[in-house]
Amino acid sequence: MRKFLVSWAVGGLALWVASLVLGGRMEFASFWDVVWTALLFGLLNALLGPLLKILTCPLYILSLGLLRFIFCGLFLLIADSLVRGFEISGFLWAVVASVIVSVVTTVLSAQLRDGKEG
């Protein structure tokens, strides 16, 4: 349960950082909109991500894994349509946001892992 909550918090923080970087192209109306978007985005990634990876395996390999950012961008657009206080300006900005979220999540996860070992 703790791992899930930490993952959820890291995802929420990464989404918030992406909204700061993208400014008006990605916005949250409140803190709770960040929380619900992070939950929905995480669930979509956990449930649909592996399925899409299997179904598009040849394209995934040819793109050297960059197709993942396209999928995450689509997941952000789905979250945009379901979370009332979350707005993103379009598919291109959703893909850019997915790259930012990926980088921030990787950095935060590495920091948390290093904190446990030390």
C-alpha positions in Angstrom: 0.0 0.0 0.0 2.9 2.4 0.8 4.5 1.8 -2.6 1.2 2.6 -4.3 0.8 5.9 -2.3 4.4 6.9 -3.0 3.9 6.1 -6.7 0.7 8.1 -6.8 2.4 11.1 -5.0 5.4 11.0 -7.4 3.0 10.9 -10.4 1.0 13.8 -9.0 4.2 15.9 -8.4 5.4 15.0 -12.0 2.0 16.2 -13.5 2.2 19.4 -11.4 5.8 20.1 -12.6 4.7 19.5 -16.2 1.8 22.0 -15.8 4.3 24.5 -14.4 6.7 24.0 -17.4 3.9 24.1 -20.0 2.1 27.1 -18.4 -1.3 27.7 -19.9 -1.1 24.7 -22.2 -1.7 22.3 -19.3 -3.6 23.6 -16.2 -5.2 22.3 -13.0 -8.0 24.1 -11.3 -7.1 22.8 -7.8 -4.9 20.5 -5.8 -7.6 17.8 -5.9 -7.6 17.9 -9.7 -3.9 17.0 -9.7 -4.6 14.1 -7.2 -7.5 12.7 -9.3 -5.6 13.2 -12.6 -2.6 11.4 -11.2 -4.7 8.5 -10.0 -6.5 8.2 -13.4 -3.3 8.6 -15.4 -1.6 5.9 -13.3 -4.5 3.5 -13.6 -4.6 4.0 -17.4 -0.8 3.4 -17.6 -1.0 0.3 -15.4 -4.0 -1.2 -17.2 -3.8 -0.2 -20.8 -0.1 0.4 -21.2 1.1 -3.2 -21.2 -1.8 -4.2 -23.5 -1.0 -1.5 -26.0 2.7 -2.4 -25.8 1.9 -6.1 -26.7 -0.5 -5.2 -29.5 1.9 -2.7 -31.1 5.1 -4.6 -30.3 6.7 -4.3 -33.8 6.0 -0.5 -33.9 7.2 -0.2 -30.4 10.5 -1.8 -31.3 10.9 0.2 -34.5 10.3 3.5 -32.6 12.8 2.4 -30.0 10.2 2.8 -27.3 9.2 6.4 -28.3 5.7 5.1 -29.0 5.2 5.0 -25.2 5.1 8.8 -25.1 2.3 8.8 -27.7 0.3 6.3 -25.5 0.9 8.5 -22.4 -0.2 11.5 -24.4 -3.4 9.7 -25.3 -3.9 8.7 -21.6 -3.5 12.4 -20.6 -6.1 13.3 -23.2 -8.5 10.7 -21.7 -7.8 12.1 -18.3 -8.5 15.6 -19.7 -11.9 14.5 -20.8 -12.8 12.8 -17.5 -11.3 15.2 -14.9 -13.3 18.4 -14.9 -10.5 20.7 -13.5 -7.7 19.4 -15.8 -7.2 21.0 -19.1 -4.5 20.3 -21.8 -4.4 22.2 -25.1 -4.1 19.2 -27.5 -2.4 16.1 -28.5 1.0 17.7 -29.2 1.1 19.2 -25.7 -0.1 16.0 -24.2 2.9 14.2 -25.7 5.3 16.9 -24.6 3.7 16.7 -21.1 4.2 12.9 -21.1 7.9 13.4 -21.8 8.2 15.9 -18.9 6.2 13.6 -16.6 8.5 10.7 -17.6 11.7 12.6 -16.9 10.4 14.0 -13.5 9.2 10.6 -12.4 12.5 9.0 -13.3 14.5 11.6 -11.3 12.2 11.5 -8.3 12.1 7.6 -8.3 15.9 7.5 -8.4 16.1 10.0 -5.5 13.7 8.0 -3.5 15.7 4.8 -4.2 19.0 6.4 -3.3 17.4 7.7 0.0 16.5 4.1 1.0 19.9 2.7 0.3 21.9 5.4 2.2 
